[in-house]
Amino acid sequence: MEIVLSKIISDIKRMEDKLSSKMLKTVDEAYQMLLYLQELLYTVKTKVLQTGFVNGAQEIDFFKNIKPQIMGKLIYYNKVFRIEIACPVSNGKLYNSYYESQLRKLKSEYIETICHEDFYRYYRAGRSDRDEVYFRLGQINYHDGLKSGVFEIDLGFSTYYDNKIARIIANELLYTYLVTKIDPENSPDSIIVDKNATKDISWTNSQNALIELIYAIYASASVSHGEISIRKLALIFQVLFKIPLNDIHHAFHRMKTRAGSRTAFLDQLKAALEEYMDKDLSY
């Protein structure tokens, strides 16, 4: 049996991009991803149960790297779906208050159930010396005082710790999602840069121009080799320039169908740079 991590990640990303291009509401996009990932997990599980693993290294790779990527995204999109269907309003103070409360709940869960565990430090340190214990089937040691969730897992398709990694991945994705939903300028939880160092920095062109730039960077895989979501990339620019971008997917769709150049801002950038280069040569 061979399941390649890079293919799993690229397949998931391709589905995310496909749904984003359809301009679905967040709740509908989350629901469609939930169905897709559930089917993907079932397909992978069937393959694993039918063929097994060639050796211990392949088994460890699957439960440490591959399954948590699928399960983590599945948990994440399920949480997004639940959050979105319960949101009382579409804007205003109550809207912000709702997402801030969800963010506080996420932080509390992280403190209570994740960050103080030895396994979390093991995983974060990138260690591999206990992989044989954590990521091989049938190695669960109940003397460790594990939480009751261990009795709910399928012991033929889980080592217990693969689920823990999945929840770490899901929580990190959910944190980014919630921060994005809150106005970056007013939210105390959205600081990823020093505000004092960037207080005089502002975006002075249009929002559409910034969205065009963000999508160009995303499409060219210029940040993190393309392993960053469009939402997270947009968040970085929102926080840096203290500007809300609202629904970037709808804005991007309008760009694709607008008259004239579809890359008006990038054309403008190219012309401005060439003019600057010509001016510099004249000195």
DOKOL-751326 format. One record per atom (N, C-alpha, C): x, y negated, z; chain; residue number from 1. Coordinates in steps of 0.2 Angstrom, whole numbers, padded with zeros to 4 digits. Atoms other than C-alpha are relative to their C-alpha. Last residue first. Example, Ala and Ser with C-alpha at 12.3 -4.5 7.8 and 13.67 -1.06 7.14 Angstrom:
// DOKOL-751326
> x_y_z_c_k
> -0004_0006_-0001_A_2
> 0068_0005_0036_A_2
> -0004_-0005_0003_A_2
> 0004_0006_0000_A_1
> 0062_0022_0039_A_1
> 0004_-0006_0000_A_1
END
This chain:
// DOKOL-751326
> x_y_z_c_k
> -0005_0003_-0004_A_283
> 0105_-0296_-0068_A_283
> 0007_0001_-0001_A_283
> -0001_0007_0002_A_282
> 0095_-0291_-0083_A_282
> 0005_-0004_0004_A_282
> -0006_0000_0005_A_281
> 0096_-0273_-0079_A_281
> 0002_-0007_-0002_A_281
> -0006_-0002_-0004_A_280
> 0085_-0276_-0063_A_280
> 0006_0000_-0005_A_280
> -0002_0006_-0004_A_279
> 0072_-0284_-0073_A_279
> 0006_0000_0003_A_279
> -0003_0004_0005_A_278
> 0071_-0269_-0085_A_278
> 0002_-0007_0003_A_278
> -0006_-0002_0003_A_277
> 0069_-0258_-0070_A_277
> 0004_-0004_-0005_A_277
> -0005_0002_-0005_A_276
> 0056_-0269_-0062_A_276
> 0007_0003_-0002_A_276
> -0001_0007_0001_A_275
> 0046_-0268_-0079_A_275
> 0005_-0002_0006_A_275
> -0004_0001_0006_A_274
> 0048_-0249_-0079_A_274
> 0002_-0008_-0001_A_274
> -0007_-0003_-0002_A_273
> 0042_-0248_-0061_A_273
> 0004_-0001_-0006_A_273
> -0004_0004_-0005_A_272
> 0027_-0259_-0064_A_272
> 0007_0002_0001_A_272
> -0002_0007_0003_A_271
> 0022_-0250_-0080_A_271
> 0004_-0005_0004_A_271
> -0005_-0001_0004_A_270
> 0023_-0233_-0071_A_270
> 0002_-0006_-0004_A_270
> -0006_-0001_-0004_A_269
> 0013_-0239_-0056_A_269
> 0006_0001_-0005_A_269
> -0003_0006_-0002_A_268
> 0000_-0246_-0068_A_268
> 0006_0000_0004_A_268
> -0002_0004_0006_A_267
> -0002_-0230_-0077_A_267
> 0003_-0007_0002_A_267
> -0007_-0003_0001_A_266
> -0003_-0221_-0060_A_266
> 0003_-0003_-0006_A_266
> -0005_0002_-0005_A_265
> -0017_-0233_-0055_A_265
> 0007_0003_-0002_A_265
> -0001_0007_0000_A_264
> -0027_-0230_-0071_A_264
> 0006_-0003_0004_A_264
> -0006_0001_-0005_A_263
> -0025_-0211_-0071_A_263
> 0002_-0008_-0001_A_263
> 0002_-0003_-0006_A_262
> -0042_-0207_-0080_A_262
> 0005_-0001_0006_A_262
> -0005_-0004_-0003_A_261
> -0038_-0220_-0093_A_261
> -0003_0003_0006_A_261
> -0006_0003_0000_A_260
> -0054_-0227_-0102_A_260
> 0005_0005_0003_A_260
> -0002_0002_0007_A_259
> -0071_-0222_-0096_A_259
> 0007_-0002_0000_A_259
> 0001_0007_0002_A_258
> -0073_-0212_-0080_A_258
> 0003_-0002_-0007_A_258
> 0005_0002_0005_A_257
> -0076_-0194_-0079_A_257
> -0001_-0007_-0002_A_257
> -0001_-0005_0006_A_256
> -0061_-0187_-0070_A_256
> -0005_-0002_-0005_A_256
> -0006_0002_0004_A_255
> -0061_-0203_-0059_A_255
> 0001_0005_-0006_A_255
> 0002_0006_0004_A_254
> -0079_-0200_-0053_A_254
> 0006_-0002_-0005_A_254
> 0004_-0003_0006_A_253
> -0074_-0182_-0048_A_253
> -0002_-0006_-0004_A_253
> -0005_-0004_0005_A_252
> -0059_-0189_-0038_A_252
> -0005_0002_-0006_A_252
> -0004_0006_0004_A_251
> -0071_-0202_-0029_A_251
> 0004_0004_-0005_A_251
> 0005_0003_0005_A_250
> -0083_-0187_-0025_A_250
> 0004_-0006_-0004_A_250
> 0002_-0004_0006_A_249
> -0069_-0177_-0018_A_249
> -0004_-0003_-0005_A_249
> -0004_0000_0006_A_248
> -0062_-0191_-0008_A_248
> -0001_0004_-0005_A_248
> 0000_-0006_0004_A_247
> -0077_-0193_0003_A_247
> 0005_0000_-0006_A_247
> 0007_-0003_0001_A_246
> -0073_-0206_0016_A_246
> 0000_0006_-0004_A_246
> 0001_-0002_0008_A_245
> -0056_-0214_0013_A_245
> -0006_0003_-0001_A_245
> 0004_-0006_0001_A_244
> -0054_-0223_0030_A_244
> -0001_0001_-0007_A_244
> 0006_0001_0005_A_243
> -0039_-0235_0030_A_243
> -0004_0006_0000_A_243
> 0006_0001_-0004_A_242
> -0026_-0236_0044_A_242
> -0006_-0002_-0004_A_242
> 0003_0006_0003_A_241
> -0012_-0236_0031_A_241
> -0006_-0003_0004_A_241
> -0006_0004_0001_A_240
> -0001_-0222_0040_A_240
> -0003_-0007_-0002_A_240
> -0003_0002_-0006_A_239
> -0017_-0214_0047_A_239
> 0006_-0005_-0001_A_239
> 0005_0003_-0003_A_238
> -0027_-0213_0031_A_238
> 0003_-0003_0007_A_238
> 0000_0006_0003_A_237
> -0011_-0208_0021_A_237
> -0005_-0005_0004_A_237
> -0006_0004_-0001_A_236
> -0008_-0194_0033_A_236
> 0000_-0007_-0003_A_236
> 0000_0002_-0007_A_235
> -0026_-0189_0033_A_235
> 0006_-0004_0001_A_235
> 0004_0006_0000_A_234
> -0027_-0188_0014_A_234
> 0001_-0003_0007_A_234
> -0003_0005_0004_A_233
> -0013_-0175_0014_A_233
> -0003_-0007_0001_A_233
> -0005_0002_-0004_A_232
> -0022_-0165_0027_A_232
> 0004_-0006_-0003_A_232
> 0003_0003_-0006_A_231
> -0038_-0165_0017_A_231
> 0006_-0003_0005_A_231
> 0002_0007_0002_A_230
> -0029_-0161_0001_A_230
> -0002_-0004_0006_A_230
> 0007_0002_0002_A_229
> -0022_-0146_0010_A_229
> -0001_-0007_-0002_A_229
> 0003_0005_-0005_A_228
> -0003_-0143_0012_A_228
> -0007_-0001_-0004_A_228
> 0004_-0003_-0006_A_227
> 0007_-0129_0005_A_227
> -0003_-0004_0005_A_227
> 0007_-0001_0002_A_226
> 0011_-0138_-0012_A_226
> -0004_0004_0006_A_226
> 0000_-0005_0005_A_225
> 0030_-0136_-0009_A_225
> -0007_0002_-0002_A_225
> 0000_-0007_-0003_A_224
> 0028_-0145_0008_A_224
> -0001_0005_-0006_A_224
> 0000_0000_-0007_A_223
> 0024_-0161_-0002_A_223
> 0000_0007_0003_A_223
> -0006_0003_-0002_A_222
> 0028_-0163_-0020_A_222
> 0001_0000_0007_A_222
> -0003_-0004_-0005_A_221
> 0015_-0150_-0026_A_221
> 0007_-0003_0003_A_221
> -0007_-0001_0002_A_220
> 0012_-0160_-0042_A_220
> 0004_0004_0005_A_220
> 0000_-0004_0006_A_219
> -0007_-0159_-0039_A_219
> 0007_0002_-0002_A_219
> 0003_-0006_-0002_A_218
> -0006_-0165_-0021_A_218
> 0001_0005_-0006_A_218
> -0005_-0003_-0005_A_217
> 0005_-0180_-0025_A_217
> -0002_0008_0001_A_217
> -0006_-0001_0005_A_216
> -0006_-0184_-0040_A_216
> 0005_0003_0004_A_216
> 0001_-0006_0005_A_215
> -0021_-0182_-0029_A_215
> 0005_0002_-0004_A_215
> 0001_-0006_-0004_A_214
> -0015_-0194_-0016_A_214
> -0001_0007_-0004_A_214
> -0007_-0001_-0002_A_213
> -0010_-0207_-0029_A_213
> 0000_0007_0004_A_213
> -0003_-0003_0006_A_212
> -0028_-0206_-0036_A_212
> 0007_0002_0001_A_212
> 0002_-0007_0002_A_211
> -0035_-0207_-0019_A_211
> 0003_0003_-0006_A_211
> -0004_-0004_-0005_A_210
> -0024_-0223_-0015_A_210
> -0002_0007_-0001_A_210
> -0007_-0001_0002_A_209
> -0030_-0231_-0031_A_209
> 0004_0004_0004_A_209
> -0001_-0005_0005_A_208
> -0048_-0227_-0027_A_208
> 0007_0001_-0003_A_208
> 0000_-0007_-0003_A_207
> -0046_-0235_-0010_A_207
> 0000_0005_-0006_A_207
> 0006_-0003_-0001_A_206
> -0041_-0251_-0019_A_206
> 0000_0007_0003_A_206
> 0003_-0001_0006_A_205
> -0024_-0260_-0017_A_205
> -0007_0003_0002_A_205
> 0003_0006_0002_A_204
> -0018_-0268_-0001_A_204
> -0003_0001_-0007_A_204
> 0001_-0001_0007_A_203
> -0014_-0253_0009_A_203
> -0004_-0006_-0003_A_203
> 0006_-0001_0002_A_202
> -0007_-0259_0026_A_202
> -0001_0001_-0008_A_202
> 0000_-0003_0006_A_201
> 0009_-0259_0036_A_201
> -0008_0001_-0002_A_201
> 0000_0005_0006_A_200
> 0011_-0272_0049_A_200
> -0001_0003_-0007_A_200
> 0006_0004_-0001_A_199
> 0006_-0260_0064_A_199
> -0001_-0005_-0006_A_199
> 0004_0001_0006_A_198
> 0017_-0247_0057_A_198
> -0005_-0005_0000_A_198
> -0004_0000_0005_A_197
> 0031_-0246_0070_A_197
> -0003_-0001_-0007_A_197
> -0004_0007_0000_A_196
> 0020_-0251_0084_A_196
> 0004_0000_-0006_A_196
> 0004_0006_0003_A_195
> 0008_-0237_0078_A_195
> 0004_-0007_0001_A_195
> 0000_0006_-0005_A_194
> 0021_-0224_0079_A_194
> -0004_-0006_-0002_A_194
> -0005_0005_0001_A_193
> 0015_-0210_0068_A_193
> 0000_-0005_0005_A_193
> -0005_-0005_0002_A_192
> 0004_-0194_0070_A_192
> 0006_-0005_-0002_A_192
> -0006_0003_0001_A_191
> -0009_-0204_0080_A_191
> 0006_0005_-0002_A_191
> -0002_0000_0007_A_190
> -0026_-0197_0077_A_190
> 0007_-0003_-0001_A_190
> -0003_-0007_0001_A_189
> -0031_-0193_0095_A_189
> 0003_0001_-0007_A_189
> -0007_-0001_-0003_A_188
> -0033_-0211_0100_A_188
> 0003_0007_-0001_A_188
> 0000_-0006_-0004_A_187
> -0047_-0213_0087_A_187
> 0007_0001_0003_A_187
> 0003_0001_-0007_A_186
> -0050_-0231_0081_A_186
> 0001_0006_0005_A_186
> -0002_0006_-0003_A_185
> -0039_-0232_0066_A_185
> -0002_-0001_0007_A_185
> -0007_0000_-0002_A_184
> -0040_-0214_0060_A_184
> 0002_-0006_0004_A_184
> -0004_0006_0003_A_183
> -0059_-0215_0060_A_183
> 0007_0000_0003_A_183
> 0000_0006_-0005_A_182
> -0064_-0197_0066_A_182
> 0004_-0006_-0004_A_182
> 0007_0002_-0001_A_181
> -0068_-0184_0053_A_181
> -0001_-0006_0004_A_181
> 0002_0003_0007_A_180
> -0050_-0182_0048_A_180
> -0007_-0003_0001_A_180
> -0004_0007_0000_A_179
> -0045_-0179_0067_A_179
> -0002_-0004_-0007_A_179
> 0003_0004_-0004_A_178
> -0058_-0165_0067_A_178
> 0003_-0007_0000_A_178
> 0006_0001_0002_A_177
> -0051_-0156_0052_A_177
> -0004_-0006_0004_A_177
> -0001_0005_0006_A_176
> -0033_-0158_0057_A_176
> -0007_-0002_-0002_A_176
> -0002_0007_-0003_A_175
> -0038_-0150_0074_A_175
> 0001_-0005_-0005_A_175
> 0005_0004_-0003_A_174
> -0048_-0137_0066_A_174
> 0002_-0006_0002_A_174
> 0004_0002_0006_A_173
> -0034_-0131_0055_A_173
> -0005_-0004_0003_A_173
> -0004_0005_0004_A_172
> -0022_-0130_0070_A_172
> -0004_-0003_-0005_A_172
> 0000_0006_-0004_A_171
> -0036_-0120_0080_A_171
> 0004_-0006_-0003_A_171
> 0006_0003_0000_A_170
> -0038_-0108_0066_A_170
> -0001_-0006_0004_A_170
> 0001_0003_0007_A_169
> -0020_-0104_0064_A_169
> -0006_-0004_0000_A_169
> -0004_0005_0000_A_168
> -0019_-0101_0083_A_168
> 0000_-0004_-0007_A_168
> 0003_0006_-0004_A_167
> -0034_-0091_0082_A_167
> 0004_-0006_0001_A_167
> 0006_0003_0004_A_166
> -0027_-0080_0068_A_166
> -0003_-0006_0004_A_166
> -0003_0005_0005_A_165
> -0011_-0078_0078_A_165
> -0005_-0003_-0004_A_165
> -0002_0006_-0004_A_164
> -0021_-0071_0093_A_164
> 0003_-0005_-0005_A_164
> 0006_0004_-0002_A_163
> -0031_-0059_0082_A_163
> 0003_-0007_0003_A_163
> 0001_0003_0007_A_162
> -0014_-0052_0075_A_162
> -0006_-0005_0001_A_162
> -0004_0006_0000_A_161
> -0010_-0049_0094_A_161
> -0001_-0004_-0007_A_161
> 0002_0005_-0005_A_160
> -0024_-0037_0096_A_160
> 0004_-0007_0000_A_160
> -0005_-0001_-0006_A_159
> -0015_-0024_0086_A_159
> -0002_-0004_0006_A_159
> -0002_0005_-0004_A_158
> -0030_-0023_0074_A_158
> 0005_0002_0005_A_158
> -0001_0005_0005_A_157
> -0037_-0012_0060_A_157
> 0003_-0006_0004_A_157
> -0003_-0003_0006_A_156
> -0038_0005_0068_A_156
> 0002_-0005_-0005_A_156
> -0007_-0002_-0001_A_155
> -0041_-0003_0085_A_155
> 0004_0004_-0006_A_155
> -0001_-0006_0003_A_154
> -0056_-0012_0079_A_154
> 0007_0002_0001_A_154
> -0003_-0001_0007_A_153
> -0058_-0026_0091_A_153
> 0000_0007_-0002_A_153
> 0005_0001_0006_A_152
> -0071_-0028_0105_A_152
> 0003_0001_-0007_A_152
> 0004_-0006_0001_A_151
> -0061_-0020_0119_A_151
> -0005_-0001_-0005_A_151
> -0004_-0006_0003_A_150
> -0046_-0032_0117_A_150
> -0005_0006_-0001_A_150
> 0001_0000_0008_A_149
> -0058_-0047_0119_A_149
> 0003_0006_-0003_A_149
> 0005_-0005_0002_A_148
> -0058_-0043_0138_A_148
> -0001_0001_-0008_A_148
> 0007_0003_-0001_A_147
> -0042_-0052_0141_A_147
> -0005_0005_-0003_A_147
> 0003_0003_0006_A_146
> -0026_-0042_0143_A_146
> -0007_-0002_0001_A_146
> 0006_0004_-0002_A_145
> -0019_-0038_0160_A_145
> -0003_-0004_-0006_A_145
> -0001_0007_0000_A_144
> -0002_-0033_0154_A_144
> -0006_-0004_0002_A_144
> -0003_0002_-0006_A_143
> -0005_-0015_0161_A_143
> 0002_-0008_0000_A_143
> 0005_0003_-0004_A_142
> -0017_-0013_0146_A_142
> 0003_-0002_0007_A_142
> -0002_-0002_-0007_A_141
> -0002_-0010_0135_A_141
> -0005_-0004_0004_A_141
> 0003_0004_-0006_A_140
> -0008_-0010_0117_A_140
> 0002_0002_0007_A_140
> -0005_0002_-0005_A_139
> 0004_-0001_0105_A_139
> -0002_-0004_0006_A_139
> -0001_-0005_-0005_A_138
> -0008_0009_0095_A_138
> 0005_-0002_0005_A_138
> 0006_-0002_-0003_A_137
> -0005_-0001_0079_A_137
> 0001_0005_0006_A_137
> 0001_-0007_0002_A_136
> 0011_-0010_0077_A_136
> -0006_0003_0003_A_136
> 0003_-0001_0006_A_135
> 0012_-0029_0078_A_135
> 0000_0007_-0003_A_135
> 0005_0004_0001_A_134
> 0015_-0034_0096_A_134
> -0004_0002_-0007_A_134
> 0005_0000_-0005_A_133
> 0026_-0020_0102_A_133
> -0007_-0004_-0002_A_133
> 0002_-0007_0000_A_132
> 0037_-0017_0086_A_132
> -0006_0001_0006_A_132
> 0005_-0001_0006_A_131
> 0037_-0036_0084_A_131
> -0003_0007_0000_A_131
> 0006_-0004_-0003_A_130
> 0045_-0038_0101_A_130
> -0005_0001_-0005_A_130
> -0002_-0006_-0004_A_129
> 0062_-0044_0095_A_129
> -0005_0004_0003_A_129
> 0002_-0006_0003_A_128
> 0055_-0055_0081_A_128
> 0002_0006_0004_A_128
> -0003_-0006_-0002_A_127
> 0055_-0072_0087_A_127
> -0002_0006_-0003_A_127
> -0002_-0004_0006_A_126
> 0049_-0087_0078_A_126
> 0004_0006_0001_A_126
> -0007_0000_0001_A_125
> 0049_-0098_0093_A_125
> 0003_0004_-0006_A_125
> -0002_0006_0002_A_124
> 0031_-0102_0091_A_124
> 0008_-0001_-0001_A_124
> 0002_0001_0007_A_123
> 0026_-0084_0091_A_123
> 0003_-0007_-0002_A_123
> -0004_-0005_0004_A_122
> 0036_-0080_0107_A_122
> -0002_-0002_-0007_A_122
> -0007_0002_0001_A_121
> 0029_-0096_0115_A_121
> 0005_0005_-0004_A_121
> 0000_0006_0004_A_120
> 0011_-0091_0111_A_120
> 0008_-0003_-0001_A_120
> 0000_-0002_0007_A_119
> 0015_-0073_0117_A_119
> 0000_-0006_-0005_A_119
> -0007_-0002_0002_A_118
> 0020_-0079_0134_A_118
> 0000_0001_-0008_A_118
> -0001_-0007_0001_A_117
> 0003_-0088_0136_A_117
> 0007_0001_-0002_A_117
> -0004_-0002_-0005_A_116
> 0002_-0106_0142_A_116
> 0002_0008_0000_A_116
> -0007_0002_-0001_A_115
> -0002_-0113_0126_A_115
> 0004_0002_0005_A_115
> -0005_-0001_0005_A_114
> -0017_-0102_0121_A_114
> 0007_-0002_0002_A_114
> -0001_-0007_0003_A_113
> -0032_-0099_0132_A_113
> 0006_0001_-0004_A_113
> 0002_-0005_-0004_A_112
> -0034_-0114_0144_A_112
> 0001_0007_-0003_A_112
> -0004_0000_-0007_A_111
> -0024_-0127_0136_A_111
> -0002_0006_0004_A_111
> -0007_-0001_0001_A_110
> -0030_-0123_0118_A_110
> 0004_0000_0007_A_110
> -0001_-0007_0001_A_109
> -0048_-0121_0124_A_109
> 0007_0001_-0002_A_109
> 0001_-0004_-0006_A_108
> -0047_-0138_0132_A_108
> 0001_0007_-0001_A_108
> -0006_0001_-0004_A_107
> -0040_-0146_0116_A_107
> 0000_0004_0007_A_107
> -0005_-0004_0003_A_106
> -0054_-0139_0106_A_106
> 0007_0000_0004_A_106
> 0001_-0007_-0001_A_105
> -0067_-0145_0117_A_105
> 0005_0004_-0002_A_105
> -0002_-0001_-0007_A_104
> -0059_-0163_0117_A_104
> -0001_0008_0002_A_104
> -0008_0000_0000_A_103
> -0059_-0162_0098_A_103
> 0002_0001_0007_A_103
> -0002_-0006_0003_A_102
> -0078_-0157_0098_A_102
> 0008_0001_0000_A_102
> 0002_-0005_-0005_A_101
> -0082_-0171_0109_A_101
> 0003_0007_-0002_A_101
> -0005_0001_-0006_A_100
> -0072_-0183_0098_A_100
> -0002_0005_0005_A_100
> -0006_-0003_0002_A_99
> -0083_-0176_0083_A_99
> 0006_-0001_0006_A_99
> 0001_-0007_0001_A_98
> -0099_-0180_0092_A_98
> 0006_0003_-0002_A_98
> 0001_-0003_-0006_A_97
> -0094_-0197_0098_A_97
> 0000_0007_0000_A_97
> -0006_0000_-0003_A_96
> -0089_-0202_0081_A_96
> 0001_0003_0006_A_96
> -0004_-0004_0004_A_95
> -0106_-0198_0074_A_95
> 0007_0001_0003_A_95
> 0002_-0006_-0002_A_94
> -0115_-0206_0089_A_94
> 0004_0005_-0004_A_94
> -0003_-0001_-0007_A_93
> -0105_-0222_0086_A_93
> -0001_0007_0002_A_93
> 0001_0004_-0006_A_92
> -0110_-0223_0067_A_92
> 0004_0003_0007_A_92
> -0005_0005_-0001_A_91
> -0111_-0210_0053_A_91
> -0002_-0004_0007_A_91
> -0005_0000_0005_A_90
> -0120_-0194_0047_A_90
> 0005_-0006_0000_A_90
> 0000_0006_0005_A_89
> -0130_-0190_0062_A_89
> 0005_0000_-0005_A_89
> 0007_0004_-0001_A_88
> -0134_-0176_0074_A_88
> -0001_-0005_-0005_A_88
> -0001_0007_0000_A_87
> -0120_-0164_0069_A_87
> -0006_-0004_0000_A_87
> 0002_0003_-0006_A_86
> -0125_-0146_0073_A_86
> 0001_-0008_0001_A_86
> 0007_-0001_0000_A_85
> -0124_-0139_0055_A_85
> -0003_-0003_0007_A_85
> 0003_0004_0005_A_84
> -0107_-0147_0053_A_84
> -0008_0001_0001_A_84
> 0000_0008_-0002_A_83
> -0100_-0140_0069_A_83
> -0004_-0004_-0004_A_83
> 0004_0001_-0007_A_82
> -0106_-0122_0066_A_82
> 0000_-0007_0002_A_82
> 0007_-0001_0001_A_81
> -0099_-0123_0048_A_81
> -0005_-0001_0006_A_81
> 0002_0006_0004_A_80
> -0083_-0130_0053_A_80
> -0007_0001_-0001_A_80
> 0000_0006_-0005_A_79
> -0081_-0116_0066_A_79
> -0002_-0006_-0003_A_79
> 0006_-0002_-0004_A_78
> -0085_-0102_0053_A_78
> -0001_-0006_0005_A_78
> 0005_0003_0004_A_77
> -0072_-0111_0042_A_77
> -0007_0002_0003_A_77
> 0000_0007_0001_A_76
> -0059_-0109_0055_A_76
> -0006_-0003_-0004_A_76
> 0003_0003_-0006_A_75
> -0063_-0092_0060_A_75
> 0000_-0007_-0001_A_75
> 0007_-0002_-0001_A_74
> -0062_-0086_0042_A_74
> -0002_-0003_0006_A_74
> 0004_0004_0004_A_73
> -0046_-0096_0039_A_73
> -0007_0002_0001_A_73
> -0001_0007_-0003_A_72
> -0037_-0088_0054_A_72
> -0005_-0004_-0004_A_72
> 0005_0001_-0006_A_71
> -0044_-0071_0049_A_71
> 0000_-0007_0002_A_71
> 0007_-0001_0002_A_70
> -0036_-0072_0031_A_70
> -0005_-0001_0006_A_70
> 0001_0005_0005_A_69
> -0019_-0079_0037_A_69
> -0008_0000_-0002_A_69
> 0001_0006_-0003_A_68
> -0019_-0068_0052_A_68
> -0002_-0006_-0004_A_68
> 0007_0000_-0003_A_67
> -0021_-0053_0041_A_67
> -0001_-0006_0004_A_67
> 0005_0000_0005_A_66
> -0005_-0057_0031_A_66
> -0007_0000_0003_A_66
> 0000_0006_0005_A_65
> 0009_-0063_0043_A_65
> -0007_0000_-0005_A_65
> -0003_0006_-0002_A_64
> 0010_-0053_0059_A_64
> -0001_-0006_-0005_A_64
> 0004_0003_-0006_A_63
> -0002_-0039_0056_A_63
> 0003_-0006_0002_A_63
> 0007_0001_0001_A_62
> 0004_-0036_0038_A_62
> -0004_-0003_0006_A_62
> 0001_0006_0004_A_61
> 0022_-0039_0041_A_61
> -0007_-0001_-0001_A_61
> -0001_0006_-0004_A_60
> 0022_-0027_0055_A_60
> -0001_-0006_-0004_A_60
> 0006_0000_-0005_A_59
> 0014_-0013_0045_A_59
> 0001_-0007_0004_A_59
> 0006_0002_0004_A_58
> 0026_-0016_0031_A_58
> -0006_-0001_0004_A_58
> -0001_0007_0002_A_57
> 0041_-0015_0043_A_57
> -0006_-0003_-0004_A_57
> 0002_0004_-0006_A_56
> 0034_0001_0051_A_56
> 0001_-0008_-0002_A_56
> -0005_0000_-0006_A_55
> 0034_0010_0035_A_55
> -0002_-0005_0005_A_55
> -0006_-0004_0002_A_54
> 0024_0014_0019_A_54
> 0004_0001_0006_A_54
> -0007_0004_0001_A_53
> 0008_0008_0027_A_53
> 0005_0005_-0002_A_53
> -0005_0001_-0005_A_52
> -0010_0015_0026_A_52
> 0006_-0004_-0002_A_52
> -0007_-0002_0002_A_51
> -0018_0020_0010_A_51
> 0005_0000_0006_A_51
> -0001_-0005_0004_A_50
> -0037_0021_0014_A_50
> 0007_0002_-0002_A_50
> 0003_-0006_-0003_A_49
> -0038_0011_0030_A_49
> 0001_0006_-0005_A_49
> -0004_-0002_-0006_A_48
> -0027_-0003_0023_A_48
> -0002_0007_0002_A_48
> -0006_-0002_0003_A_47
> -0037_-0004_0006_A_47
> 0005_0003_0005_A_47
> 0001_-0006_0004_A_46
> -0053_-0005_0015_A_46
> 0006_0003_-0003_A_46
> 0001_-0005_-0005_A_45
> -0047_-0018_0027_A_45
> -0001_0007_-0003_A_45
> -0007_-0001_-0002_A_44
> -0040_-0029_0012_A_44
> -0001_0006_0005_A_44
> -0004_-0003_0005_A_43
> -0057_-0028_0004_A_43
> 0007_0002_0002_A_43
> 0003_-0006_0001_A_42
> -0067_-0032_0020_A_42
> 0004_0004_-0005_A_42
> -0002_-0003_-0005_A_41
> -0055_-0047_0023_A_41
> -0003_0008_0000_A_41
> -0007_-0001_0001_A_40
> -0058_-0053_0006_A_40
> 0003_0004_0005_A_40
> -0001_-0005_0005_A_39
> -0077_-0051_0008_A_39
> 0007_0002_-0001_A_39
> 0003_-0006_-0003_A_38
> -0077_-0061_0024_A_38
> 0001_0006_-0005_A_38
> -0005_-0003_-0004_A_37
> -0065_-0074_0016_A_37
> -0003_0007_0004_A_37
> -0006_-0002_0004_A_36
> -0077_-0077_0002_A_36
> 0005_0004_0004_A_36
> 0002_-0006_0004_A_35
> -0093_-0078_0013_A_35
> 0006_0003_-0004_A_35
> 0001_-0005_-0005_A_34
> -0084_-0090_0025_A_34
> -0002_0006_-0004_A_34
> -0006_-0003_-0002_A_33
> -0078_-0100_0010_A_33
> 0000_0005_0005_A_33
> -0003_-0004_0005_A_32
> -0095_-0102_0004_A_32
> 0007_0003_0001_A_32
> 0004_-0006_0000_A_31
> -0102_-0108_0021_A_31
> 0003_0005_-0006_A_31
> -0003_-0005_-0005_A_30
> -0087_-0120_0023_A_30
> -0004_0007_0000_A_30
> -0007_-0002_0002_A_29
> -0091_-0128_0006_A_29
> 0002_0005_0005_A_29
> 0001_-0005_0006_A_28
> -0110_-0129_0010_A_28
> 0007_0003_-0002_A_28
> 0003_-0006_-0003_A_27
> -0106_-0137_0027_A_27
> -0001_0005_-0005_A_27
> -0005_-0004_-0004_A_26
> -0093_-0149_0019_A_26
> -0004_0006_0003_A_26
> 0000_0003_-0007_A_25
> -0106_-0155_0006_A_25
> 0005_0005_0004_A_25
> 0005_-0003_-0005_A_24
> -0101_-0148_-0011_A_24
> 0000_-0004_0006_A_24
> 0003_0006_-0004_A_23
> -0092_-0159_-0024_A_23
> -0005_0003_0005_A_23
> 0007_0000_0001_A_22
> -0089_-0144_-0036_A_22
> -0004_-0005_0004_A_22
> 0002_0003_0007_A_21
> -0071_-0148_-0037_A_21
> -0007_0000_-0001_A_21
> -0001_0007_-0001_A_20
> -0069_-0144_-0018_A_20
> -0002_-0004_-0007_A_20
> 0006_0003_-0004_A_19
> -0076_-0127_-0021_A_19
> 0000_-0007_0001_A_19
> 0006_-0001_0004_A_18
> -0063_-0122_-0034_A_18
> -0006_-0003_0003_A_18
> 0000_0005_0005_A_17
> -0049_-0130_-0024_A_17
> -0006_0001_-0005_A_17
> 0002_0006_-0003_A_16
> -0054_-0119_-0009_A_16
> 0000_-0006_-0005_A_16
> 0007_0001_-0002_A_15
> -0055_-0104_-0020_A_15
> -0002_-0006_0003_A_15
> 0004_0001_0006_A_14
> -0038_-0107_-0027_A_14
> -0007_-0001_0001_A_14
> 0000_0007_0002_A_13
> -0031_-0110_-0010_A_13
> -0003_-0001_-0006_A_13
> 0004_0004_-0005_A_12
> -0037_-0093_-0004_A_12
> 0000_-0007_-0002_A_12
> 0007_-0002_0002_A_11
> -0030_-0084_-0020_A_11
> -0005_-0004_0005_A_11
> 0001_0003_0006_A_10
> -0013_-0093_-0017_A_10
> -0008_0001_-0002_A_10
> 0000_0007_-0001_A_9
> -0012_-0088_0001_A_9
> -0002_-0004_-0006_A_9
> 0005_0001_-0004_A_8
> -0016_-0070_-0003_A_8
> -0001_-0007_0001_A_8
> 0006_0000_0004_A_7
> -0004_-0070_-0017_A_7
> -0007_-0001_0004_A_7
> 0000_0006_0004_A_6
> 0010_-0077_-0006_A_6
> -0006_0001_-0005_A_6
> 0003_0006_-0003_A_5
> 0006_-0064_0007_A_5
> -0001_-0006_-0005_A_5
> -0005_0005_0000_A_4
> 0008_-0049_-0004_A_4
> -0003_-0006_0003_A_4
> 0003_0006_0000_A_3
> -0002_-0033_0000_A_3
> 0004_-0006_0000_A_3
> -0003_0006_0000_A_2
> 0006_-0017_-0004_A_2
> -0004_-0006_-0001_A_2
> 0004_0006_0000_A_1
> 0000_0000_0000_A_1
> 0004_-0006_0000_A_1
END
